[in-house]
Amino acid sequence: MALVGLILVGLSISASEAWAEVASALGLSLFGWGGVAQLVDGVMLLPAQAAAKQSLPLGSPGFLWAGVLAWLVGWGLIASGIRRAPEPTEGASPAAGAPLYPRLARYRDFYWSTLAAYGGGILLAELVLVLLQTVLSSGVPSTDLSSARDAGGGGLSLPPTGAFAIALVVAGMVAFISGFIGASRAQRLALPEATIGVLYLGLPVPILLTLMERIPSLQLALGYRLREVTYVAGLLGRPELAYWLTFTGLVLALVLGINTGFIAAGSGRVDLKLGFELFVARRHVAVFRPSLLLGTLAVLMFGIIPPLLVYFIIRAAEAAVEKTRIRSLGLSDPLAASEALHKLKLREQSPTMMMTALSVGGVGVGVMALIIVLSVMSGFEADLQQKILGTNAHAVVSRYAGDLPEYPKVMETIRKVPGIAGQTPFIINQVMIASEGNVDGVIIKGIDPKTVGDVTDLPRNILGGGSLDILYTPEKILSRGGDEEESETPAGEGDEAPAEDDIIRRSGTPKKAPVLPGIVIGRELAASLRVVVGDRVNVVSPLGTELSPSGPVPKNRAYRVAAIFYSGMYEYDSKFVYILLKEAQDFFGVQGASGIELKVLDIDDARRIAGQVVKALGGYPYRARDWGEMNKNLFSALRLEKLVMGIILSIIIIVAAGLIVATVIMLVLEKRKEISVLKALGVPDGGIVKIFLAEGLQIGVAGGLLGLFSGLSWCLFIEKVGIKLDPEVYYIPALPVRVEPLQTALAVVIAVLVTYLASIYPALKASSVEPVEGLKAE
């Protein structure tokens, strides 16, 4: 009945088109008894909308109230069905008045102090993360450039990613300490308190940040104050995903703190010693046996089939030889043969040992796959970033509208900003370029050959040993001799041109030709236009017109191909052409430059340095955009793809965690007697939990280290031997690999954390074994 009422309310609100008015109120009704008032308040907003929809039967207020009434009656029926356990009719038992079992005597169903520690801790961790990220990234404004340079670049200003890493570590520590304190106070995990604390005090911050991306009014109110947080979140392309992943990380830190606090203080006193528990766990599972580690490593390095074939062949041969020896011994001494056969059976692996080996191998495979895939994707990202930053600047300074006629003065001011490695002026526009063989749309860029090499790799990308200095002396460009205006007078004797690559310069005898300004084009564009060095091309600009006898016509100017460059990216090699800055000024009628390109010493700090440049220039009308902002969509897609691939590959580790759960549960079942003896000797519940957590952690550490070694080995193999790719398709000759220490260590940490979390439940089950239950059948 409650479900029917809820459906009727939803249909009535939809028919009245009133979801925008009641959504927030209905959302608050999910939390606590106060939601009843919010629900009534939301329902009261409907009549105004419903009156305008009288033609729809579902939009009538009576139909809405019927749904609300059915919903309330349904919950009333549910509440009426709750009954307390009946009081016993018999008299008092013989144990009446005896002391209660200590564990039950100390039990409390709810701890308000623990709830405050859990909820306040997660909320405090979120606030610390946001505030610390803002403080470390935004820094202290400074207009004194000399003092900023002496202070190391502007006070507390750090690269956004570095500031986020520091803030996340500090916030994680706050959540961990809060969980530790709360669990120590309750001397148990206190799951109800943790659930309520996270839902009521932990969720509002990520929900608010998520709504800020959707609601313009919130964006206007909070966007400026949280711009550093939203910028880092936007690096993934989906800020909402970044918010919830960070929230999940803080909750994980809280859970680790809760579990650690329970282990350390579950017995009523703080006990951080681990020597005895580690000794028992190491002797129990024997994960670090050389045979197990070497066998698992062989499987990871060479695959499953070859090592297993060798293993089974050797074991079968050993068993056959031993059984033959025992049979021969039995003919002379049957008792000795029986003892030898018993020892042979003891050496065979138990099912638990086999599952331990499979668990170690599963964790190792997950870590190895994670390291290899992330390293290859990092290689592609690094190669792409190198090509993009080799062709484009790290930051661009321009006006919000118009050109920069005062660019020399601006460059002089920028030169004083710390962190600037180079700068060059430019003019950029879109034009059409035509040759005798084809026509194409391109981006033309006016450059200063003297300074462009300080910012981009264009001078180093020129093919055939050419130089950009040829743009200053266009008369030295050797013509191929195909222009109509060219003279047919041959060059002097002995002036034969050397044979060269067709795409750079065709062989032939240079002839005298009219002097045209030089232009540098990409290799792919040269192939599309079917031109080489020395050929003539026409550049047409639709942005301006010139008068002719027949009327206005687009600007048209002839250029001669001075050099051909190759950056390795098809988009740049087919769409970019370069001319002298002065030629671009004359052609487009620009006074000065379109902007100034900058190169910074630390590309990860480009955003902050660009902000310092704008401050040095006095702010408006100047603005600066860093490379991350100009290529935001591309790099955000790459980061998001890497994140998704990492999450998908982590499923392998989660599957291995399932094996760990099964392995530890089997260990608990096998060792119930030993657990009972330990508890009878005074080992507290926390000590039992430590033992089985240590066993699960040993599996995770062993698998993580084996996966780390094998993953790095495979990455080294791919890098040194190489997996060939088609350069015409991928623009790289081999599969790139880049091992990043942070993400490699993160893969191992993820494996260890997953195995640790997977071991919690079996460890808690082991600690709940009562001595009497474990020993009564012995």
Helices and strands as residue ranges (DSSP letters): H 2-16, H 19-28, H 34-44, H 46-51, G 57-59, H 61-80, H 102-105, H 112-138, H 145-150, H 160-186, H 191-197, I 198-202, H 204-212, H 216-222, H 227-234, H 239-265, H 275-285, H 290-302, H 305-332, H 334-347, H 351-391, E 395-399, H 407-414, E 420-434, E 439-447, H 449-452, G 458-461, G 463-465, G 468-471, G 474-476, E 518-522, H 523-529, E 536-548, E 551-565, H 570-575, E 576-580, H 581-588, E 595-600, G 603-605, H 606-616, E 622-626, H 627-630, H 632-670, H 672-680, H 685-720, H 727-730, H 741-767, H 771-775
